[in-house]
Amino acid sequence: MPPFADHKELYNTIDTTPLGNVPWDSFKLKYSGEHPMGAVPPWMDQTYEFWFCPAHSLIADMLANTEFNSEFNYTPYWDFSKDSKKQWYENFMSGDWAWMQVICISICPCMKAHAP
């Protein structure tokens, strides 16, 4: 059985989920390249608005939340298959993004000031 009855229930759940202290931010984007001769696709002239929460802030709030204690491993790691030497991605902490945050914070002076 799916966790949500339909998309409306999913969106309602997302909209009512508390986000802690992480504010939403947005930016607008519009195509600025060359337009083709003749009929121009509508998306080339439209402005699109993107909403997001900063990933660093979201992760910092998640890690500070005591409800996650003992629920997942907080340590970023890389996992490779023995046979094909390919990287396995099982969860968030096995991904390249989580790993690179540790590397960058530990070696980049500019990131140390922003570390949680």
Secondary structure, DSSP 8 states (H G I E B T S, - for coil): --SSSSHHHHHHHHHHS--TT---EEEEEE--S---SSS--GGGT-EEEEEE--HHHHHHHHHH-GGGTTTS--S---EE-TTT--EE--SGGGSHHHHHHHHHHHH-HHHHTT--
